[in-house]
Amino acid sequence: MKSLFRPLIVIFAVLSAVTGLAYPAMMTAVGQAAFHDQANGSLVEVDGKVAGSKLIGQQFDAPRYFWGRLSATAPMPYNAQGSSGSNIGPTNPALVDEVKGRIDALKAAGTDMSQPVPVDLVTSSASGLDPEISPAAAAYQIARVAKARGMSANDVAALVDRYTSGRQFGILGEPRVNVLELNLALDAASRG
């Protein structure tokens, strides 16, 4: 019986060392060397302080800022520990209430409601953490943001264009605008 346990203990110790120590240490080293920014959360700093992450949305609801997608995370919006979608289907009255609530918030903030509202401004993303909106959603908000900041709509539109990213590798995904980076650029432009 003793002869059976020795190989089991050796295999357990070797696999524990490989999968529990060596492999994680190697992946951490590769991540830090090859993808330093991403491995550390893609943090955005302003004046030496962390303002947020490029990868996780934030709550912006003042009229002077561009608003991102709604967040369905609990217990608070954009909670990275509670990443999840709302799982509310298109026939669920809760989805209709959510959309109506966001449309009412857009109206109250002074958004021109004469154009159709882009869907990504009134629905949450699958993760609840989406940091980006479509160029159409950004364009929809330009007049409100420009008025609230006392800037020309053309200047705000130029910032939107500058912070619009195209498809990855020219074929993957859709064009998008990172809300945090755009709002920080607006703050910088307002100060300057």
C-alpha positions as a LaTeX table, in Angstrom:
\begin{tabular}{lrrr}
\hline
Residue & $x$ (\AA) & $y$ (\AA) & $z$ (\AA) \\
\hline
Met1 & 0.00 & 0.00 & 0.00 \\
Lys2 & 2.88 & 2.33 & 0.85 \\
Ser3 & 4.31 & 1.85 & $-2.65$ \\
Leu4 & 1.06 & 3.21 & $-4.16$ \\
Phe5 & 1.08 & 6.47 & $-2.22$ \\
Arg6 & 4.64 & 7.54 & $-3.05$ \\
Pro7 & 3.97 & 7.99 & $-6.84$ \\
Leu8 & 0.69 & 9.75 & $-6.09$ \\
Ile9 & 2.36 & 12.21 & $-3.74$ \\
Val10 & 5.21 & 12.86 & $-6.21$ \\
Ile11 & 2.78 & 13.45 & $-9.10$ \\
Phe12 & 0.66 & 15.72 & $-6.92$ \\
Ala13 & 3.71 & 17.74 & $-5.84$ \\
Val14 & 5.10 & 18.04 & $-9.38$ \\
Leu15 & 1.75 & 19.05 & $-10.94$ \\
Ser16 & 1.08 & 21.50 & $-8.09$ \\
Ala17 & 4.47 & 23.13 & $-8.66$ \\
Val18 & 3.96 & 23.30 & $-12.44$ \\
Thr19 & 0.32 & 24.43 & $-12.56$ \\
Gly20 & 0.24 & 26.38 & $-9.31$ \\
Leu21 & 3.62 & 28.12 & $-9.39$ \\
Ala22 & 5.64 & 27.83 & $-12.59$ \\
Tyr23 & 2.86 & 28.37 & $-15.14$ \\
Pro24 & 1.25 & 31.39 & $-13.36$ \\
Ala25 & 4.70 & 32.95 & $-12.81$ \\
Met26 & 5.59 & 32.48 & $-16.49$ \\
Met27 & 2.26 & 33.93 & $-17.69$ \\
Thr28 & 2.62 & 36.90 & $-15.35$ \\
Ala29 & 6.13 & 37.58 & $-16.67$ \\
Val30 & 4.99 & 37.31 & $-20.32$ \\
Gly31 & 1.96 & 39.52 & $-19.62$ \\
Gln32 & 4.06 & 42.20 & $-17.94$ \\
Ala33 & 6.70 & 42.11 & $-20.69$ \\
Ala34 & 4.49 & 41.91 & $-23.78$ \\
Phe35 & 1.20 & 43.48 & $-22.61$ \\
His36 & 2.15 & 45.70 & $-19.67$ \\
Asp37 & $-0.72$ & 48.19 & $-20.05$ \\
Gln38 & $-3.42$ & 45.53 & $-20.46$ \\
Ala39 & $-2.02$ & 43.30 & $-17.70$ \\
Asn40 & $-2.29$ & 46.22 & $-15.29$ \\
Gly41 & $-5.88$ & 47.14 & $-16.12$ \\
Ser42 & $-5.35$ & 49.71 & $-18.91$ \\
Leu43 & $-5.58$ & 52.48 & $-16.33$ \\
Val44 & $-5.94$ & 56.10 & $-17.41$ \\
Glu45 & $-4.16$ & 58.67 & $-15.25$ \\
Val46 & $-4.82$ & 62.39 & $-15.09$ \\
Asp47 & $-2.47$ & 64.60 & $-13.08$ \\
Gly48 & $-0.92$ & 61.52 & $-11.46$ \\
Lys49 & $-4.27$ & 60.12 & $-10.28$ \\
Val50 & $-6.14$ & 57.16 & $-11.74$ \\
Ala51 & $-9.28$ & 58.42 & $-13.50$ \\
Gly52 & $-10.48$ & 54.99 & $-14.60$ \\
Ser53 & $-9.79$ & 52.16 & $-16.99$ \\
Lys54 & $-10.10$ & 52.08 & $-20.78$ \\
Leu55 & $-11.69$ & 48.66 & $-20.40$ \\
Ile56 & $-14.48$ & 49.30 & $-17.86$ \\
Gly57 & $-17.26$ & 51.84 & $-18.30$ \\
Gln58 & $-18.05$ & 54.52 & $-15.76$ \\
Gln59 & $-21.19$ & 56.35 & $-14.72$ \\
Phe60 & $-21.46$ & 59.71 & $-16.50$ \\
Asp61 & $-24.83$ & 61.39 & $-16.15$ \\
Ala62 & $-24.12$ & 65.12 & $-16.14$ \\
Pro63 & $-25.29$ & 66.90 & $-19.32$ \\
Arg64 & $-21.73$ & 68.16 & $-19.95$ \\
Tyr65 & $-20.45$ & 64.62 & $-20.46$ \\
Phe66 & $-21.02$ & 61.95 & $-23.07$ \\
Trp67 & $-23.01$ & 59.10 & $-21.60$ \\
Gly68 & $-22.04$ & 55.49 & $-22.10$ \\
Arg69 & $-24.14$ & 52.36 & $-22.23$ \\
Leu70 & $-26.32$ & 51.49 & $-19.29$ \\
Ser71 & $-24.88$ & 49.01 & $-16.83$ \\
Ala72 & $-26.82$ & 46.02 & $-15.51$ \\
Thr73 & $-24.28$ & 45.06 & $-12.84$ \\
Ala74 & $-25.26$ & 44.83 & $-9.20$ \\
Pro75 & $-25.22$ & 46.22 & $-6.58$ \\
Met76 & $-23.93$ & 49.33 & $-8.37$ \\
Pro77 & $-23.39$ & 50.32 & $-12.01$ \\
Tyr78 & $-20.13$ & 49.26 & $-13.68$ \\
Asn79 & $-19.21$ & 46.86 & $-10.87$ \\
Ala80 & $-16.43$ & 44.73 & $-12.37$ \\
Gln81 & $-16.94$ & 42.08 & $-9.69$ \\
Gly82 & $-20.56$ & 41.66 & $-10.71$ \\
Ser83 & $-20.21$ & 41.63 & $-14.48$ \\
Ser84 & $-23.37$ & 40.36 & $-16.10$ \\
Gly85 & $-26.10$ & 41.28 & $-18.50$ \\
Ser86 & $-29.61$ & 42.03 & $-17.40$ \\
Asn87 & $-31.03$ & 38.96 & $-19.15$ \\
Ile88 & $-34.17$ & 40.98 & $-19.80$ \\
Gly89 & $-35.72$ & 39.80 & $-23.05$ \\
Pro90 & $-37.39$ & 42.02 & $-25.65$ \\
Thr91 & $-40.89$ & 41.10 & $-24.47$ \\
Asn92 & $-40.16$ & 41.84 & $-20.81$ \\
Pro93 & $-41.89$ & 45.03 & $-19.55$ \\
Ala94 & $-38.80$ & 45.78 & $-17.43$ \\
Leu95 & $-36.80$ & 46.38 & $-20.63$ \\
Val96 & $-39.42$ & 48.83 & $-21.88$ \\
Asp97 & $-39.31$ & 50.64 & $-18.52$ \\
Glu98 & $-35.48$ & 50.77 & $-18.66$ \\
Val99 & $-35.54$ & 52.24 & $-22.16$ \\
Lys100 & $-38.24$ & 54.78 & $-21.27$ \\
Gly101 & $-36.27$ & 55.80 & $-18.19$ \\
Arg102 & $-33.12$ & 56.45 & $-20.21$ \\
Ile103 & $-35.07$ & 58.38 & $-22.87$ \\
Asp104 & $-36.59$ & 60.52 & $-20.10$ \\
Ala105 & $-33.09$ & 61.15 & $-18.69$ \\
Leu106 & $-31.84$ & 62.18 & $-22.15$ \\
Lys107 & $-34.79$ & 64.60 & $-22.50$ \\
Ala108 & $-34.21$ & 66.04 & $-19.03$ \\
Ala109 & $-30.53$ & 66.62 & $-19.86$ \\
Gly110 & $-31.51$ & 68.73 & $-22.87$ \\
Thr111 & $-30.83$ & 66.25 & $-25.65$ \\
Asp112 & $-32.53$ & 67.02 & $-28.97$ \\
Met113 & $-35.04$ & 64.20 & $-29.32$ \\
Ser114 & $-36.00$ & 64.90 & $-32.95$ \\
Gln115 & $-33.77$ & 62.06 & $-34.21$ \\
Pro116 & $-34.12$ & 58.35 & $-33.39$ \\
Val117 & $-32.20$ & 57.42 & $-30.25$ \\
Pro118 & $-29.28$ & 55.01 & $-30.91$ \\
Val119 & $-30.00$ & 51.68 & $-29.27$ \\
Asp120 & $-26.71$ & 51.60 & $-27.35$ \\
Leu121 & $-27.77$ & 54.69 & $-25.37$ \\
Val122 & $-30.90$ & 53.03 & $-24.00$ \\
Thr123 & $-29.86$ & 49.40 & $-23.45$ \\
Ser124 & $-27.17$ & 47.72 & $-21.39$ \\
Ser125 & $-24.37$ & 45.63 & $-22.84$ \\
Ala126 & $-23.95$ & 41.90 & $-22.30$ \\
Ser127 & $-21.23$ & 42.42 & $-19.69$ \\
Gly128 & $-22.70$ & 45.54 & $-18.12$ \\
Leu129 & $-19.22$ & 47.08 & $-18.27$ \\
Asp130 & $-18.95$ & 48.34 & $-21.86$ \\
Pro131 & $-16.66$ & 51.42 & $-21.93$ \\
Glu132 & $-17.51$ & 52.35 & $-25.53$ \\
Ile133 & $-20.43$ & 53.62 & $-27.56$ \\
Ser134 & $-21.06$ & 53.73 & $-31.28$ \\
Pro135 & $-20.11$ & 56.83 & $-33.27$ \\
Ala136 & $-23.87$ & 57.32 & $-33.85$ \\
Ala137 & $-24.48$ & 57.42 & $-30.09$ \\
Ala138 & $-21.67$ & 59.95 & $-29.68$ \\
Ala139 & $-22.95$ & 62.09 & $-32.57$ \\
Tyr140 & $-26.43$ & 62.03 & $-31.02$ \\
Gln141 & $-25.05$ & 63.71 & $-27.88$ \\
Ile142 & $-22.81$ & 66.36 & $-29.48$ \\
Ala143 & $-25.32$ & 69.22 & $-29.38$ \\
Arg144 & $-26.19$ & 68.63 & $-25.70$ \\
Val145 & $-22.55$ & 68.38 & $-24.61$ \\
Ala146 & $-21.51$ & 71.43 & $-26.66$ \\
Lys147 & $-24.33$ & 73.54 & $-25.19$ \\
Ala148 & $-23.62$ & 72.42 & $-21.62$ \\
Arg149 & $-19.92$ & 73.23 & $-21.99$ \\
Gly150 & $-20.30$ & 76.43 & $-23.98$ \\
Met151 & $-18.28$ & 74.95 & $-26.83$ \\
Ser152 & $-19.04$ & 74.90 & $-30.53$ \\
Ala153 & $-20.64$ & 71.73 & $-31.86$ \\
Asn154 & $-17.87$ & 71.55 & $-34.47$ \\
Asp155 & $-15.16$ & 71.49 & $-31.78$ \\
Val156 & $-16.97$ & 68.74 & $-29.88$ \\
Ala157 & $-17.52$ & 66.79 & $-33.12$ \\
Ala158 & $-13.79$ & 67.08 & $-33.88$ \\
Leu159 & $-13.00$ & 65.51 & $-30.48$ \\
Val160 & $-15.48$ & 62.71 & $-31.19$ \\
Asp161 & $-13.76$ & 62.06 & $-34.52$ \\
Arg162 & $-10.34$ & 62.03 & $-32.85$ \\
Tyr163 & $-11.46$ & 59.48 & $-30.24$ \\
Thr164 & $-13.32$ & 57.22 & $-32.66$ \\
Ser165 & $-11.51$ & 53.91 & $-33.20$ \\
Gly166 & $-12.07$ & 51.90 & $-36.35$ \\
Arg167 & $-12.52$ & 48.19 & $-36.69$ \\
Gln168 & $-9.72$ & 46.13 & $-35.17$ \\
Phe169 & $-7.33$ & 45.01 & $-37.92$ \\
Gly170 & $-9.74$ & 46.71 & $-40.34$ \\
Ile171 & $-12.27$ & 43.86 & $-40.20$ \\
Leu172 & $-13.18$ & 42.93 & $-36.61$ \\
Gly173 & $-15.94$ & 44.63 & $-34.66$ \\
Glu174 & $-17.48$ & 48.00 & $-35.31$ \\
Pro175 & $-16.17$ & 51.57 & $-35.02$ \\
Arg176 & $-16.41$ & 52.78 & $-31.42$ \\
Val177 & $-15.77$ & 55.70 & $-29.11$ \\
Asn178 & $-14.24$ & 55.25 & $-25.64$ \\
Val179 & $-16.44$ & 57.38 & $-23.36$ \\
Leu180 & $-13.85$ & 57.90 & $-20.59$ \\
Glu181 & $-11.12$ & 59.05 & $-22.96$ \\
Leu182 & $-13.52$ & 61.37 & $-24.81$ \\
Asn183 & $-14.82$ & 62.93 & $-21.58$ \\
Leu184 & $-11.29$ & 63.44 & $-20.26$ \\
Ala185 & $-10.37$ & 65.14 & $-23.56$ \\
Leu186 & $-13.42$ & 67.39 & $-23.18$ \\
Asp187 & $-12.34$ & 68.32 & $-19.65$ \\
Ala188 & $-8.83$ & 69.11 & $-20.92$ \\
Ala189 & $-10.22$ & 71.21 & $-23.77$ \\
Ser190 & $-12.46$ & 73.13 & $-21.36$ \\
Arg191 & $-9.49$ & 73.91 & $-19.08$ \\
Gly192 & $-7.22$ & 74.91 & $-21.97$ \\
\hline
\end{tabular}
